Amino acid sequence: MDTKLTLRLDKEIIERIKIYASKQQQSLSALTEELYKSFLLRSNSNSESEIRSPIAKKYKGIISSTDYDAETQKLSYLRDKHLS
């Protein structure tokens, strides 16, 4: 459902964004909605870990944080690497 929203912005910014929207063949409303959606998606992906790789996405969550201690694994790897 679309709802009306009133924004107060600097006049110069409004003029410049109208020109930009026109060049993109979008309405100012559509452009603004797209901006907010991208902001929310970015905000959500920052709160979770941002995973771009399809393979990483597939295996995300297999190892729970209680099953895996990264620091211990790192130290073990380095010890084996340098003592062997």
C-alpha positions as CSV (number, residue, x, y, z in Angstrom):
1,M,0.0,0.0,0.0
2,D,1.5,3.4,-1.0
3,T,1.3,6.1,1.5
4,K,2.2,9.8,1.1
5,L,5.3,11.1,2.8
6,T,6.4,14.7,3.1
7,L,10.1,15.5,3.2
8,R,11.9,18.8,3.7
9,L,15.2,19.0,1.8
10,D,17.5,21.7,0.6
11,K,16.1,23.3,-2.6
12,E,19.3,22.7,-4.6
13,I,19.3,19.0,-3.6
14,I,15.7,18.7,-4.8
15,E,16.5,20.2,-8.2
16,R,19.6,18.0,-8.7
17,I,17.8,14.8,-7.7
18,K,14.9,15.6,-10.0
19,I,17.3,15.9,-12.9
20,Y,19.0,12.6,-11.8
21,A,15.6,10.8,-11.5
22,S,14.6,12.1,-15.0
23,K,17.8,10.8,-16.5
24,Q,17.2,7.4,-14.8
25,Q,13.6,7.5,-16.2
26,Q,12.2,7.1,-12.7
27,S,9.9,9.2,-10.6
28,L,11.3,11.0,-7.6
29,S,9.0,8.8,-5.4
30,A,10.4,5.5,-7.0
31,L,13.9,6.7,-6.6
32,T,13.4,7.7,-3.0
33,E,11.8,4.3,-2.2
34,E,14.7,2.5,-3.9
35,L,17.1,4.5,-1.8
36,Y,15.4,3.6,1.5
37,K,15.2,-0.1,0.5
38,S,18.9,-0.2,-0.3
39,F,19.6,1.5,3.0
40,L,17.5,-1.0,4.9
41,L,19.1,-4.0,3.1
42,R,22.6,-2.7,3.8
43,S,21.6,-2.1,7.4
44,N,20.3,-5.6,7.7
45,S,23.3,-7.2,6.1
46,N,25.7,-5.2,8.4
47,S,23.9,-6.5,11.5
48,E,24.3,-10.0,10.2
49,S,27.5,-11.0,8.5
50,E,27.4,-10.0,4.8
51,I,28.0,-13.1,2.7
52,R,28.2,-12.5,-1.0
53,S,29.5,-15.9,-2.2
54,P,26.8,-18.4,-3.1
55,I,28.9,-21.2,-1.7
56,A,29.4,-19.4,1.6
57,K,25.7,-18.7,1.8
58,K,25.0,-22.4,1.2
59,Y,27.1,-23.5,4.2
60,K,26.4,-20.6,6.5
61,G,25.3,-21.8,9.9
62,I,26.6,-25.4,9.6
63,I,29.1,-24.8,12.5
64,S,27.6,-23.3,15.5
65,S,29.7,-20.9,17.6
66,T,29.7,-23.4,20.5
67,D,31.2,-26.1,18.3
68,Y,34.0,-24.1,16.9
69,D,36.6,-22.0,18.6
70,A,38.4,-20.1,15.9
71,E,41.2,-18.9,18.1
72,T,42.1,-22.4,19.3
73,Q,42.0,-23.7,15.7
74,K,44.3,-20.8,14.5
75,L,46.8,-21.5,17.3
76,S,46.7,-25.2,16.5
77,Y,47.3,-24.6,12.8
78,L,50.2,-22.2,13.5
79,R,51.8,-24.6,16.0
80,D,51.6,-27.5,13.5
81,K,52.9,-25.3,10.7
82,H,55.9,-24.0,12.5
83,L,56.9,-27.1,14.5
84,S,56.7,-29.5,11.6
